[in-house]
Amino acid sequence: MCTVLSLAKQRGYVSFSIAESIDGRGVVIFLKEYDEDIQAIIDSGYREYGAFLRVGAKEAALTEQVCTAAVQPEARLPTPPEWLSQMKIGGKATDGQRWSEAEAAFKAALAEAERGFEPQDLRLAGTLYFLAFVYHKQARLAEAEPLYRRALAIYEQRPGANQRGYGQTLNDLGVLYRQQGQHEQAEALLRRSLAVREVALGPQDLDVGQSLHSLMDLYNQRQRWPEAEPFARRALAIYEWAKGPDDKQVGSFLHVLGHILDAQGREADAEPFLRRGLAIAEKVFGPDHMEVAHQLEDYAAVLRKLGRQSEAEELDARARAIRGTAPRSR
């Protein structure tokens, strides 16, 4: 029996059913509450069809959680308790951005995984990924890269086994290559991540939005504005649908899309996106935040191009007040 299903039944999560999945097999467990042990198992190797999917008001008030576990060979194997313990510690430390603690825990988990799991075990791939992720968050790219690559090799040897983990690893390795300036390698991996996620998860999944975001960042960084624009628009639509029109990330996408349009000389098209992005920034950060000053200046620059000089001056004055600076010469 699937490890996750067995543990869920022990904990009293008795409402479960067989679910239709990519390969026709899968188990959906309806959880009464958050469960750290089940989360750790899923995060390390059973993330294929969504891990913990939030239901209710999209990602707002959480009324119940759904975990999906693929019926893979690993599901019939015992879970080493020390590996699971270290994965839980690493996961908590990662959530709290305690990177040194997370690194130590995932290193210990990886040692257990390499001793106890077969070379193609999905749990080994998950452990490699999380240690790579911790290095990546600390900008230790040279240490993260080989771990991402090892995890990716396992997923590629197990086609269809963990599409969510596969797509995430492709995305994060692509982002790492972008940060290293290896743009062609980054583009290839990010496009693969998007393709995998669209097929496995559907076009509205937030993981698809993440891949779109990563491609937008790549083309934006390289000033390839016409290529960045459709990815920005699609990502914005997904995040608006999933998180609501006033979410912080939605505001960020609005601002970036406005910048992309402005960079193409389309100031009139850019203006409503920058205006909406600014309104969200003011609501999220407060009216005197430096991020608001930055967006005020960007919006003012577009208004000035549109001949709305007096409005632009008012916004620039607000930005100067926030920054505590004197007027800029023009």
N, C-alpha and C positions, 0 to 999 in steps of 0.2 A: 504493500500500500504506500502511496505517496507520503513522504515524510511530513509535508505540510498538512495534508489531510488528517493523518494520524494524530499529530499534535493538536490540531484544531478540535478533533473529536474529544481528545482527552480534556481539553479546556472547556468543553461544553458548547462548542460552536457546531451544533448539530444540523443546522440548515445548510445543506450543500446539494449540488446537483452536477451532473455531467454537462459540460458546456461544449458547444461547437467551437472548434479552433481551426487553425490553419491546416493541421494534419488530421483533423477529425477527432482528436483526443484532448482532453483537458479536464480539470476539476475546478469548479468555482466554489469558494467557501465564503459565506456571508458572516462576517465577524461582528460580534456585539460591540467590541471596543478594540483599541489599539493593542497589539500584542508584540512585544519586543522580540521574543524568540522566533516567532513566525516571520516577522519583518527581516530579521537577520538571515534566515534561511533563504527567503525569496530574493533579497538584495544580492546575495552571493551566487545564486545560480538558477533561480526559478522565476525570472522576471519576464518571461516570454510574452505573456498576454496582459501585462499591465501592472504586475506586482500589486501594490495596494492602490486601487482606483478609487478616487473620492467621488461620492455621489451626493445627491441633495442639490443645493444651490451651486451647481458647478463645483468650484473649489472653496466655496464659503462654508457656512456652518456644517460640520461633519456629523451626519446622523448615523451613518454606518460605513464600513469599509468593505471592499471586495478584494479578495486576493485570488489570483489565478495561478495555478502551478501546472506546468507542462508535465506530462507523464514521461519523464526521461529515465534512463537507467539509474542515474544518481538518486532518483526518488526512492528506489528500493534498497539503497545502501544506508548503513548507520551513519549518523552525523557525529564526528569526533567532538566530544564536549569541550576540549580546550580550544579547538579551532572556532567553534561557535561562540565561546566566551570572548575570545579575542576580537572576533568580528563585531560583537555587540559593543565592546568597549571602544573599538575603532569607530563604529558608526555614531555612537554618542559624542565622542570627541570631535568627529568631523562636523556634526550638527552644531557644536559649540565653537567651531573654528579653533580648536585646541590642537594645532597641527603636530606638535612634538609628541603629544600623547597618542594621537591617531596614528602617526608613523610607527611608533613603537608597537602598538597593538596589531597593526596590519602586517608588520614585519614578522611578528610572532605567529600570526595566523597563516602567513605565507609559508613559514617553516613547517607548520603542522600540515598544511595542504600539500606541500611537496613531498612530505614523508608518507602521507596517508591516502592521497588521491592518485588516480591514473593521470597520465600526461594530458589526456583530452577531456578531463572532468570539467564540467561547467563551473563547479565550485572553485576550482583552481583559477579559471578565467576570471571569475568575479573577484577573487582575492587579489589577483594581479592588477585588475582594473582599479580597485579602491586604493591600493598603495600608490599606483601611478597618479591617481587623482590627487592624493595628498601632496605628492611631490609637485604636481602641476600647480596647485593652488599656492605653493610657496615659490613659484617661478624657478623650480629646479628641473628645467626642461630636459637636460641631458640624462637625468636619473629617471624621469617619467617615461621617456620615449621607449626604451627597450621593454619596459613592463607593459605599456600599451600594445606594443607589437606582439609580445608573447600572448597576451589575452586575445588579440585579434586573430592570431594563428589558430588558437583553439576554436574560436567561433567559426572560422572558415573551414575547419575540418569537421564541423558538426552543422551542416547546412540545415536551417530551419529550426534548430534546437532552442535558440534564445535570441529571437530577432530584436527584442528591445535592448538587451545587453550588447548585441552586435552593432546595432545602430548607434548606441551611445559611445562605444569604443571608437568606431569610425569617426564620429563627430569630434570627440575630444582629441584624438590624434591629429585630425585635420586642423583643429584650432591650434594645437601645439606647433605644427609645421608653419602655419600662418605667422605665428609669433616668432618663429625662427627665420622668417623670410623665405621659406621654401614654398612659394606660392603655387607652383604647378602641382606638387604633391598634395598640398592642402586642398586645392580645388577638386582633384580627383577623389580624395577620401570624403570630402563633404558632399559631393554629388552622389557618391555611393550611399552615404548615410541617409540622405534624403530619399533615395529610391527604395532602400530597404524599409524605411519607416513608413513611407506612403503605402506600400503594398501590405505590410504586416499590421499596421496600426490604424490606417485610414487617414484621409487627408486633413481631418480636423484635430488630430491628436496633438497635444502640446509638445511631444518629442519631435513631431514634424515641424512645428513652429520653431523649435530650437535649431534644427538643421537649416531652415530658411534664414533664421537670424545669423547663423554662422556664415552662410554664403553671402548674405547682405554685408556683414562686416568685412569679409574678404574683398569684395568688389568695391566697397566704399573706401577701404584703406588704399586700394590701388587706383582710386579715382575713375573707376569704370562705372560711371553713374547709370547709363541705360541698362546695364546688366544688374546692378544693385536694386533698381526700382521694383521690378516685379517680385523679387524675394521679400523686399520690405513690405509691399502691399499685402502679400499673402500672409506673412508673419503677423502683421497688424490685425488682419481679419481673424486669425485663429485666436490670438490673445484677447481680442475684444469679445469674442464668443465665449471663451473659457473663463475669463476673469472679470469681465464687465468693462464698461466704457471709461471708467475713472481709475483704473488700476495704474500703479506706478510704471509697470513695464509697458503698458499701452501708451502712456505719456512719452516714454522714451522712444518707442517706435514712431510715434507721431512726429517728434522732433527730428529724428534721423531722416524720416521720409521727406519732411519739409526741406532739410538740408540737401538731400539728393536732388529734389526738384529744382531748388534754387541754383544748385551747381550746374544744372543744364539750361539755365536762363529762363526757367519757367516760374517766375516770381508769383504770378497770379495763382498758379496751382499750389505753390508752396505755402502761401499765406494762411489758408484755413487750417492746415496741419500744424503749423507753428503756433497759431493762436490756441488751438485745442491743447497742444502739448504744454504750452505755458500755463494754461488754466489748471491742468492736472498737477503740474509742478508746484504751483502756488498752494494747492490744496494738500498735496502730499508732504512737501517740505516746509511750508510756511512762507509768508511773503518776503522774509528777509534772508532767505538762504542763498548761498553762493550759486547753487544750481539755477535758481530763479534769475539771478543777475545774468548768468550766461545766456539763458534762453531769452531774456528781455533784449539783450544786445543782438542776438541773432534775428529775432523778430523785427527789431527796429531797423536792421540793415535791409531786410526785405521790404518793409514799408517805405523806406527811403527810395528804393529802386522803383516802387510803384507811385512815387510822387506824393506820398502821404507824410510830408515832412514834419508837420506839427505833432502828429501821433508818434512818429519816430523819436522826436526830441523828448517827449514826455517819458517814453520807455527808457531812453538812454539816461535821463535824469534819475529815474528810479534805480537803474542798475548802478549808477555812480554812488547813489546814497547807500546802497547795500554794500558796495565795495569800499566806501569811504575814500573815493578818489576824486580828483579834479576832472573837469570836462576834458574830453580828448579833442585835440586839434584835428580838423578835417580839411 
